[in-house]
Amino acid sequence: MPVDNSLPPDRALEALADRLEVSEDYRVLRRLRPSVLGHKPEGRGLRNGLFVDLETTGLDPRQDEIIEIGMVPFIYRIDGLLLGTLPAFSRLR
């Protein structure tokens, strides 16, 4: 699959990804570009959410420990559209 050099590099790569997705043999993952909001929007129909990620030393809660926690608050509309994130929190133990 040759790269179309007449397109900007990011668009040429996107065109290649689009061609791969047509096949049932490939699944193309794309980078999620963060959209950090400068302020917390207010209004009807908006909801707050929180992504939480815990890193542990293992899977046994009686024996293993939490070693890192990360949280990313986000704002979304009631119809499910993600508006953006607010500043993240991350700490090591």
Buried (B, 14 or more C-beta within 10 A) or exposed (E): EEEEEEEEEEEBEBEBEEEEEEEEEEEEEEEEEEEEBEEEEEEEEEEEEEEEEEEEEEEEEEEEEEEEBBBBBBBBBEEEEEEBBBEBEEEEE
